[in-house]
Amino acid sequence: MGTSHAAAITASPWRAQLSLHAAGIEVRVVEAARELWALGVGINVLPHATRELVELGLADELAATGIPTMELISHDRFGSRICVAGC
């Protein structure tokens, strides 16, 4: 049987890679950014991504390092608020 190859374009390549690896699928993540640096901002992990991390056995690490979302605000491309949700 030959080797299979697949490509996926995703905003969460590491989550996808970890889940596929856990399922026994070999994955190589290719980053498009030429340079990585700290921005001083946070990353909001939505419920479906949190579920993936919990299933990978990372619940304790996530709880120890994460800060729960207090409020989620969506803006349009002009900066006007679209909606505000308490979490």
C-alpha positions in Angstrom: 0.0 0.0 0.0 1.4 3.4 -0.9 1.8 6.5 1.2 -1.2 8.9 1.2 -0.7 12.7 1.3 -3.3 15.4 2.1 -3.2 19.2 2.5 -5.3 21.3 4.7 -5.5 25.0 5.1 -6.5 25.9 8.6 -6.2 28.7 11.1 -5.5 26.1 13.8 -2.9 23.9 12.3 -1.5 22.7 15.6 -4.8 21.5 16.9 -5.5 19.7 13.7 -2.0 18.2 13.7 -2.3 17.0 17.3 -5.7 15.4 16.7 -4.6 13.6 13.5 -1.4 12.5 15.2 -3.5 11.0 18.1 -5.5 9.1 15.4 -2.3 7.6 14.1 -2.0 9.8 11.0 1.4 11.3 10.2 1.2 15.1 9.7 3.6 17.8 8.7 2.6 21.4 9.5 3.9 24.1 7.1 3.8 27.6 8.4 3.3 30.4 5.9 4.5 33.3 8.1 8.1 34.3 7.3 8.7 35.4 10.9 7.0 34.7 14.3 7.0 37.1 17.1 5.1 37.9 20.3 2.2 40.3 19.8 1.1 40.8 23.4 -2.4 39.6 22.6 -4.4 36.5 23.6 -5.9 33.7 21.6 -9.6 32.9 22.2 -10.0 29.1 22.2 -13.6 28.4 21.2 -15.6 25.5 22.7 -14.9 23.1 19.8 -11.2 23.7 20.1 -11.3 23.3 23.9 -13.0 19.9 23.4 -10.2 18.8 21.1 -7.5 19.8 23.7 -9.4 18.0 26.5 -9.7 14.9 24.3 -5.9 15.1 23.8 -5.4 15.0 27.6 -4.5 18.7 28.0 -7.4 19.8 30.2 -5.2 20.4 33.3 -2.5 22.4 31.3 -5.3 24.5 29.7 -6.9 25.2 33.1 -3.5 26.1 34.6 -2.4 28.5 31.9 -5.6 29.8 30.3 -7.7 32.7 31.4 -11.5 32.1 31.0 -13.2 34.4 28.5 -15.4 37.0 30.3 -16.9 38.6 27.2 -16.8 38.0 23.5 -17.2 41.1 21.2 -17.6 40.8 17.5 -16.8 43.8 15.2 -17.3 44.5 11.6 -14.4 45.5 9.3 -14.9 49.1 10.2 -14.6 48.5 13.9 -18.3 48.8 14.8 -19.7 46.3 17.3 -21.9 43.6 15.8 -22.7 41.8 19.0 -21.5 41.3 22.6 -21.9 38.0 24.4 -21.2 37.3 28.1 -19.5 34.0 28.6 
